Amino acid sequence: MKNQTVLLGYSALWAAFDGLTSMYLVAFALELGASNIVVGLLGALPFLASMLTQIPGAQLIEHHSRKGIAVLFGCLNRLLWLPLLAAPFLVKDPLTAIVVFFLLAKFAETTIDPSVTSLLADVVPPEKRGKFFSKRLTLIGLFGMAAMLAGGFLLKQIPGTKGFAILFGSGAVLGLVGTSLLRKVQEPHYKDHEHHHIKEFFTLTGPLRRMVSFGVMFNFAYMLASPFFAVYILKNLGVSYWYYGIVTSIATAAQIASVGYMGKLTDTFGDKPVAILGHLGTALVPLVYLFITKETIWLLVPAQILSGVVWAAADLSRFNLYLDFSDPKRRAMQIAEINLYSSIPLVIGPLIGGYLSENVVFIMAGIPLVFLLSGVLRMLSALMLIGIPEPRSKHEYSAAYVFREVMQFHPNRGVVFGVQVVRRIAAGLGLR
């Protein structure tokens, strides 16, 4: 239990660090005059770093403790935000410097993915994953939301590059505090410390291979549009940083309000049907944005609530499925391979999205075109989950059955129960 508490604290402070740094990086770049292509590049860099560091990160575990790897590279990641925030004050071309230091920071951060993920899997018993990881996502949401709101308020009081520098510096300090918590982890023995040849990192088979195929397609569809929501809100709709922080926090609040319920659903009905419903739901998010203009800006609120709920289901169930199908004796290697494959479309997607938004007209143009394509592709990729087996539940429930259970649309109960579900979510958001 102590290990779980420490890892929850680390996750919470990581969320605060991320909410004050990466979540405002696009806004920082736009402040310095970045184009959509540069925004797309910034969106791709974390996944380029992940693609290049997963195998080295897993090989480090063969020679060093996972806790030591996470502390060393985690601290390096946080410290690299200091030259990034100083770039506008020190160099003539700050955007280039920001790209370079952000990439270096992500190299350090993604190196620890196999260590931290395998550590989490070893610490949390399989039968309690739904409950634990829903609690973890709740804490990440709460601390991330608080950081986003604080960031928006700070930028309202201190606009411009000076405000961003204070924001990123504060985030780096919180990140260092969170990383130091990992020193308190009592690291379980890792069963696989033998030296592995490079070919052993490319051996995924069965359901895990099919799961990764889904992840590759979905990640491309997701990242085609993901970096451009901030651009659309800030530039196309012309909202302030303060309002941007509030709107973004609404999605986080919806995720917090619903993730505990999603955890119960996965523990009751299995991860597969929740994953299908959650990923189909994410396809609706960019499509809803097609109807949001300066005249209908109020639609941002329901769009963000929808986003929080469906991503709570998608993120929790997808993470559980990867853990369910991975081999405990080879988990770090398999996590490295999963992240390697999954990162390729995450690099390509935002670059293509940036190009399409500035150069292509098909039915519509600009960022709305990217939203349309992303929504359609997310929907198609979610259908790939139908072919994988359910790993945790003894009985395989259909997504339609689970949807009816969630919405409570039973003939002998009436639709009033469906309304009560919405009310429970609204109560969690404070929207009574």
C-alpha positions as a printed NumPy array, in Angstrom:
array([[  0.   ,   0.   ,   0.   ],
       [  2.904,   2.375,   0.723],
       [  4.255,   1.878,  -2.794],
       [  0.83 ,   2.609,  -4.272],
       [  0.514,   5.797,  -2.196],
       [  3.952,   7.018,  -3.294],
       [  3.189,   6.32 ,  -6.959],
       [ -0.134,   8.144,  -6.661],
       [  1.658,  11.169,  -5.177],
       [  4.239,  11.081,  -7.97 ],
       [  1.477,  10.932, -10.594],
       [ -0.374,  13.872,  -9.024],
       [  2.7  ,  16.119,  -8.976],
       [  3.615,  15.036, -12.499],
       [  0.164,  16.242, -13.587],
       [  0.754,  19.64 , -11.952],
       [  4.134,  19.888, -13.671],
       [  2.608,  18.929, -17.027],
       [ -0.321,  21.329, -16.577],
       [  2.05 ,  24.268, -16.041],
       [  4.467,  23.353, -18.836],
       [  3.489,  21.115, -21.764],
       [ -0.189,  22.115, -21.641],
       [  0.783,  25.738, -22.3  ],
       [  3.6  ,  25.091, -24.774],
       [  1.405,  25.659, -27.848],
       [  0.146,  28.928, -26.365],
       [  3.786,  29.917, -25.731],
       [  4.697,  29.108, -29.332],
       [  1.715,  31.089, -30.67 ],
       [  2.809,  34.033, -28.517],
       [  6.128,  33.916, -30.385],
       [  4.447,  33.729, -33.811],
       [  4.497,  29.99 , -34.544],
       [  2.692,  28.662, -37.629],
       [  0.416,  25.6  , -37.7  ],
       [  3.325,  23.578, -39.078],
       [  5.506,  24.515, -36.082],
       [  2.613,  23.637, -33.759],
       [  2.346,  20.274, -35.508],
       [  6.086,  19.74 , -35.048],
       [  5.829,  20.48 , -31.315],
       [  2.973,  17.978, -31.11 ],
       [  5.112,  15.336, -32.836],
       [  8.307,  15.758, -30.801],
       [  7.203,  13.892, -27.623],
       [  6.421,  10.84 , -29.704],
       [  9.57 ,  11.057, -31.796],
       [ 11.44 ,  11.009, -28.48 ],
       [  9.359,   8.043, -27.294],
       [ 10.031,   6.115, -30.484],
       [ 13.802,   6.547, -30.078],
       [ 14.05 ,   5.902, -26.331],
       [ 11.819,   2.909, -25.603],
       [ 14.334,   0.169, -26.374],
       [ 17.255,   1.96 , -24.617],
       [ 14.921,   2.613, -21.672],
       [ 14.049,  -1.083, -21.409],
       [ 17.698,  -2.121, -21.752],
       [ 18.661,   0.18 , -18.872],
       [ 16.448,  -1.942, -16.61 ],
       [ 18.749,  -4.898, -17.275],
       [ 21.586,  -3.068, -15.474],
       [ 19.98 ,  -0.543, -13.091],
       [ 16.994,  -0.28 , -10.749],
       [ 13.793,   1.087, -12.214],
       [ 13.51 ,   3.582,  -9.368],
       [ 17.005,   4.944, -10.025],
       [ 16.326,   5.316, -13.762],
       [ 13.065,   7.168, -13.1  ],
       [ 14.641,   9.579, -10.583],
       [ 17.705,  10.414, -12.708],
       [ 15.986,  10.971, -16.033],
       [ 12.902,  12.53 , -14.406],
       [ 15.038,  15.231, -12.774],
       [ 16.885,  15.84 , -16.064],
       [ 13.556,  16.297, -17.853],
       [ 12.376,  18.931, -15.372],
       [ 15.677,  20.834, -15.458],
       [ 15.63 ,  21.087, -19.263],
       [ 12.557,  23.325, -19.015],
       [ 14.785,  26.082, -17.583],
       [ 16.735,  26.834, -20.805],
       [ 13.459,  26.438, -22.718],
       [ 11.724,  29.182, -20.722],
       [ 14.813,  31.418, -21.036],
       [ 15.032,  31.107, -24.839],
       [ 13.025,  34.277, -25.714],
       [ 15.328,  36.36 , -23.529],
       [ 18.634,  34.888, -24.735],
       [ 18.478,  34.027, -28.464],
       [ 17.273,  35.726, -31.655],
       [ 15.35 ,  32.687, -32.895],
       [ 13.604,  31.389, -29.765],
       [ 11.295,  28.975, -31.603],
       [ 14.256,  26.905, -32.797],
       [ 15.708,  26.823, -29.283],
       [ 12.305,  25.835, -27.866],
       [ 12.02 ,  22.944, -30.34 ],
       [ 15.526,  21.696, -29.458],
       [ 15.159,  21.872, -25.661],
       [ 11.619,  20.47 , -25.717],
       [ 12.895,  17.486, -27.712],
       [ 15.758,  16.949, -25.251],
       [ 13.335,  17.193, -22.322],
       [ 11.102,  14.579, -23.914],
       [ 14.07 ,  12.293, -24.575],
       [ 14.69 ,  12.282, -20.82 ],
       [ 11.002,  11.853, -19.927],
       [ 10.197,   8.999, -22.309],
       [ 13.309,   7.02 , -21.346],
       [ 11.619,   6.196, -18.031],
       [  8.364,   4.888, -19.545],
       [  9.282,   1.163, -19.379],
       [ 10.564,   1.591, -15.81 ],
       [  7.538,   3.435, -14.415],
       [  4.892,   1.424, -16.299],
       [  6.338,  -1.956, -15.323],
       [  6.728,  -0.704, -11.746],
       [  3.052,   0.258, -11.663],
       [  2.051,  -3.131, -13.057],
       [  4.095,  -4.965, -10.407],
       [  2.796,  -2.864,  -7.519],
       [ -0.933,  -3.075,  -8.386],
       [ -2.656,  -6.523,  -8.323],
       [ -4.577,  -7.296, -11.562],
       [ -7.94 ,  -7.557,  -9.776],
       [ -7.559,  -4.008,  -8.396],
       [ -6.327,  -2.248, -11.525],
       [ -9.662,  -0.678, -12.382],
       [ -9.995,   0.888,  -8.926],
       [ -6.338,   1.949,  -8.607],
       [ -5.901,   3.415, -12.065],
       [ -9.225,   5.25 , -11.906],
       [ -7.994,   6.809,  -8.631],
       [ -4.679,   7.628, -10.326],
       [ -6.462,   9.296, -13.255],
       [ -8.643,  11.223, -10.811],
       [ -5.586,  12.643,  -9.036],
       [ -3.914,  13.419, -12.349],
       [ -7.077,  15.227, -13.406],
       [ -7.44 ,  17.207, -10.188],
       [ -3.826,  18.371, -10.052],
       [ -3.676,  18.966, -13.799],
       [ -6.883,  21.005, -13.703],
       [ -5.661,  23.091, -10.77 ],
       [ -2.393,  23.74 , -12.611],
       [ -4.205,  24.744, -15.805],
       [ -6.442,  27.185, -13.933],
       [ -3.485,  28.626, -12.03 ],
       [ -1.592,  28.982, -15.292],
       [ -4.429,  30.825, -16.991],
       [ -4.804,  33.163, -14.015],
       [ -1.057,  33.848, -13.939],
       [ -0.954,  34.678, -17.658],
       [ -3.9  ,  37.025, -17.178],
       [ -1.985,  38.893, -14.462],
       [  1.451,  38.72 , -16.152],
       [  0.943,  38.468, -19.929],
       [  3.667,  37.79 , -22.467],
       [  6.908,  35.819, -22.317],
       [  7.614,  36.847, -18.726],
       [  4.399,  35.186, -17.566],
       [  5.24 ,  31.999, -19.467],
       [  8.742,  31.949, -17.935],
       [  7.285,  32.111, -14.404],
       [  4.743,  29.431, -15.357],
       [  7.337,  26.987, -16.698],
       [  9.752,  27.653, -13.83 ],
       [  7.054,  26.908, -11.25 ],
       [  6.146,  23.726, -13.112],
       [  9.771,  22.562, -13.164],
       [ 10.019,  22.987,  -9.38 ],
       [  6.842,  20.959,  -8.775],
       [  8.137,  18.319, -11.173],
       [ 11.391,  17.985,  -9.241],
       [  9.495,  17.599,  -5.973],
       [  7.312,  14.884,  -7.503],
       [ 10.284,  12.994,  -8.934],
       [ 12.016,  13.013,  -5.542],
       [  9.039,  11.061,  -4.119],
       [ 10.059,   8.044,  -6.187],
       [ 13.068,   7.594,  -3.919],
       [ 10.631,   6.305,  -1.262],
       [  9.384,   3.415,  -3.422],
       [ 10.246,  -0.057,  -2.113],
       [ 11.007,  -1.526,  -5.505],
       [  9.678,  -5.072,  -6.066],
       [ 12.067,  -7.604,  -7.556],
       [ 11.929,  -7.492, -11.325],
       [ 11.885, -11.007, -12.734],
       [ 13.58 , -10.272, -16.052],
       [ 17.077,  -8.825, -15.616],
       [ 18.773, -10.947, -18.269],
       [ 20.468,  -9.305, -21.222],
       [ 18.278,  -9.278, -24.326],
       [ 19.279,  -9.043, -27.954],
       [ 17.675,  -6.317, -30.055],
       [ 15.597,  -8.867, -32.009],
       [ 13.794,  -9.849, -28.79 ],
       [ 12.143,  -6.423, -28.708],
       [ 10.156,  -7.291, -31.85 ],
       [  8.248, -10.392, -30.838],
       [  4.653,  -9.314, -30.156],
       [  2.087, -11.99 , -31.021],
       [ -1.584, -12.827, -30.541],
       [ -4.007, -10.375, -28.915],
       [ -1.224,  -7.985, -27.913],
       [ -0.167,  -7.65 , -31.54 ],
       [ -3.755,  -6.937, -32.593],
       [ -4.05 ,  -4.438, -29.76 ],
       [ -0.951,  -2.638, -30.994],
       [ -2.315,  -2.579, -34.57 ],
       [ -5.401,  -0.835, -33.241],
       [ -3.215,   1.566, -31.233],
       [ -1.195,   2.546, -34.295],
       [ -4.266,   3.436, -36.351],
       [ -6.067,   5.163, -33.496],
       [ -3.018,   7.205, -32.518],
       [ -2.683,   8.527, -36.054],
       [ -6.359,   9.509, -36.112],
       [ -6.095,  11.109, -32.664],
       [ -2.894,  13.08 , -33.267],
       [ -3.995,  14.302, -36.68 ],
       [ -6.109,  16.852, -34.811],
       [ -4.945,  16.899, -31.192],
       [ -2.374,  19.754, -31.296],
       [ -4.797,  22.007, -33.17 ],
       [ -7.594,  22.187, -30.608],
       [ -5.532,  24.769, -28.702],
       [ -4.82 ,  26.689, -31.92 ],
       [ -8.499,  26.673, -32.857],
       [ -9.604,  27.887, -29.428],
       [ -6.929,  30.578, -29.08 ],
       [ -6.659,  31.842, -32.674],
       [ -9.84 ,  30.936, -34.567],
       [-12.194,  31.598, -31.652],
       [-10.   ,  34.334, -30.173],
       [-10.406,  33.409, -26.49 ],
       [ -8.047,  34.636, -23.75 ],
       [ -5.476,  32.454, -21.978],
       [ -7.609,  32.665, -18.837],
       [-10.708,  31.374, -20.625],
       [ -8.593,  28.754, -22.402],
       [ -7.448,  27.482, -18.986],
       [-11.052,  27.31 , -17.767],
       [-12.325,  25.517, -20.867],
       [ -9.504,  22.988, -20.819],
       [-10.147,  22.364, -17.128],
       [-13.792,  21.542, -17.843],
       [-12.684,  18.445, -19.765],
       [-10.454,  17.471, -16.868],
       [-13.316,  17.999, -14.398],
       [-15.561,  15.759, -16.506],
       [-12.85 ,  13.13 , -16.566],
       [-12.478,  13.299, -12.776],
       [-16.246,  13.014, -12.312],
       [-16.543,   9.957, -14.537],
       [-13.286,   7.997, -14.26 ],
       [-14.248,   6.239, -10.995],
       [-17.423,   5.011, -12.662],
       [-15.398,   3.868, -15.683],
       [-13.116,   1.915, -13.356],
       [-16.119,   0.107, -11.879],
       [-17.38 ,  -0.661, -15.388],
       [-14.054,  -2.222, -16.412],
       [-13.91 ,  -4.316, -13.246],
       [-17.531,  -5.45 , -13.735],
       [-17.863,  -5.926, -17.507],
       [-14.239,  -6.109, -18.635],
       [-11.947,  -3.692, -20.439],
       [-12.904,  -4.481, -24.042],
       [-16.515,  -3.175, -24.199],
       [-15.578,  -0.014, -22.283],
       [-12.662,   0.517, -24.683],
       [-14.935,   0.202, -27.716],
       [-17.451,   2.692, -26.318],
       [-14.771,   5.115, -25.126],
       [-12.851,   5.208, -28.388],
       [-16.023,   5.548, -30.456],
       [-16.918,   8.462, -28.184],
       [-13.608,  10.201, -28.867],
       [-14.561,  10.299, -32.552],
       [-17.443,  12.627, -31.705],
       [-15.196,  15.269, -30.107],
       [-13.556,  16.761, -33.243],
       [-16.883,  16.507, -35.081],
       [-18.605,  18.604, -32.41 ],
       [-15.919,  21.275, -32.865],
       [-17.083,  21.735, -36.471],
       [-20.151,  23.494, -35.066],
       [-18.253,  25.805, -32.703],
       [-17.738,  29.353, -33.976],
       [-17.4  ,  32.741, -32.323],
       [-21.21 ,  32.934, -32.411],
       [-21.666,  29.494, -30.812],
       [-18.703,  29.586, -28.455],
       [-20.916,  28.314, -25.611],
       [-20.703,  24.881, -27.279],
       [-17.145,  24.618, -25.949],
       [-18.577,  23.647, -22.56 ],
       [-20.609,  20.573, -23.66 ],
       [-17.815,  19.642, -26.09 ],
       [-15.277,  19.621, -23.271],
       [-17.601,  17.667, -20.958],
       [-18.055,  15.058, -23.696],
       [-14.286,  14.958, -24.224],
       [-13.565,  14.355, -20.543],
       [-16.076,  11.517, -20.189],
       [-15.139,   9.568, -23.325],
       [-11.396,   9.981, -22.79 ],
       [-11.765,   8.717, -19.214],
       [-13.232,   5.504, -20.615],
       [-10.743,   5.26 , -23.49 ],
       [ -7.555,   5.979, -21.53 ],
       [ -8.353,   3.72 , -18.578],
       [ -9.535,   0.731, -20.608],
       [ -6.747,   0.991, -23.205],
       [ -4.039,   1.099, -20.528],
       [ -5.605,  -1.886, -18.757],
       [ -5.754,  -3.856, -22.019],
       [ -2.053,  -3.342, -22.68 ],
       [ -1.256,  -4.574, -19.17 ],
       [ -3.723,  -7.462, -19.489],
       [ -2.142,  -8.806, -22.675],
       [  1.513,  -8.242, -21.73 ],
       [  3.64 , -10.99 , -20.185],
       [  4.655, -10.133, -16.579],
       [  8.058, -11.772, -17.143],
       [  8.785,  -9.649, -20.233],
       [  6.67 ,  -6.602, -19.49 ],
       [  9.351,  -3.883, -19.749],
       [ 10.456,  -5.197, -23.149],
       [  6.902,  -5.452, -24.404],
       [  5.995,  -1.989, -23.111],
       [  9.026,  -0.634, -24.959],
       [  7.906,  -2.317, -28.179],
       [  4.307,  -1.153, -27.744],
       [  5.431,   2.434, -27.179],
       [  7.817,   2.251, -30.135],
       [  5.108,   1.223, -32.59 ],
       [  2.504,   3.512, -31.055],
       [  4.805,   6.521, -31.322],
       [  5.294,   6.302, -35.09 ],
       [  1.781,   7.586, -36.001],
       [  1.971,  10.091, -33.158],
       [  4.984,  11.635, -34.914],
       [  3.47 ,  11.549, -38.381],
       [ -0.096,  12.622, -37.46 ],
       [  0.498,  16.207, -36.271],
       [  2.922,  16.909, -39.125],
       [  0.322,  15.818, -41.68 ],
       [ -2.375,  17.695, -39.773],
       [ -0.308,  20.889, -39.856],
       [  0.287,  20.525, -43.585],
       [ -3.381,  19.774, -44.34 ],
       [ -4.586,  22.739, -42.285],
       [ -2.499,  25.181, -44.333],
       [ -2.47 ,  23.683, -47.829],
       [ -5.482,  21.452, -48.589],
       [ -9.121,  22.151, -49.403],
       [-11.539,  19.192, -49.5  ],
       [-15.174,  19.858, -48.587],
       [-13.773,  22.339, -46.072],
       [-10.385,  23.859, -45.312],
       [ -8.012,  24.661, -42.462],
       [ -8.333,  23.136, -39.022],
       [-12.022,  22.12 , -39.529],
       [-10.873,  19.788, -42.344],
       [ -8.405,  18.16 , -39.953],
       [-11.168,  17.759, -37.339],
       [-13.431,  16.044, -39.872],
       [-10.76 ,  13.572, -41.014],
       [ -9.722,  12.834, -37.437],
       [-13.297,  12.065, -36.356],
       [-13.896,   9.633, -39.218],
       [-10.575,   7.831, -38.716],
       [-11.068,   7.54 , -34.932],
       [-14.423,   5.876, -35.54 ],
       [-12.978,   3.379, -38.034],
       [-10.05 ,   2.483, -35.781],
       [-12.337,   1.835, -32.777],
       [-14.033,  -0.942, -34.757],
       [-10.718,  -2.864, -34.749],
       [-11.231,  -3.561, -31.032],
       [-14.157,  -5.857, -31.814],
       [-11.763,  -8.626, -32.9  ],
       [ -9.728,  -8.847, -29.69 ],
       [-10.731, -11.171, -26.805],
       [-11.852,  -9.914, -23.418],
       [ -8.934, -10.643, -21.037],
       [-10.355, -10.015, -17.54 ],
       [-14.078, -10.73 , -17.411],
       [-15.126, -14.408, -17.464],
       [-18.12 , -13.487, -19.589],
       [-17.616, -11.361, -22.696],
       [-20.205,  -8.57 , -22.704],
       [-20.971,  -6.671, -25.895],
       [-20.407,  -2.943, -26.104],
       [-24.119,  -2.487, -26.849],
       [-25.04 ,  -4.356, -23.657],
       [-22.69 ,  -2.256, -21.535],
       [-24.007,   0.925, -23.167],
       [-27.565,  -0.033, -22.218],
       [-26.412,  -0.756, -18.662],
       [-24.648,   2.614, -18.46 ],
       [-27.588,   4.572, -19.803],
       [-30.13 ,   2.505, -17.865],
       [-32.461,   2.249, -20.857],
       [-34.401,  -0.742, -19.57 ],
       [-38.154,  -1.049, -20.413],
       [-39.038,  -1.586, -16.77 ],
       [-37.063,   1.426, -15.552],
       [-37.622,   4.172, -18.084],
       [-35.334,   6.865, -19.437],
       [-35.398,   8.738, -16.15 ],
       [-32.445,   6.621, -15.045],
       [-30.486,   7.864, -18.054],
       [-31.2  ,  11.412, -16.924],
       [-29.927,  10.504, -13.458],
       [-26.586,   9.448, -14.956],
       [-26.232,  12.888, -16.516],
       [-27.187,  14.493, -13.209],
       [-24.506,  12.503, -11.37 ],
       [-21.884,  13.762, -13.797],
       [-23.191,  17.31 , -13.532],
       [-23.14 ,  17.098,  -9.746],
       [-19.522,  16.02 ,  -9.883],
       [-18.771,  19.084, -12.016],
       [-20.655,  21.427,  -9.751],
       [-23.162,  22.208, -12.546],
       [-26.397,  21.695, -10.652]])
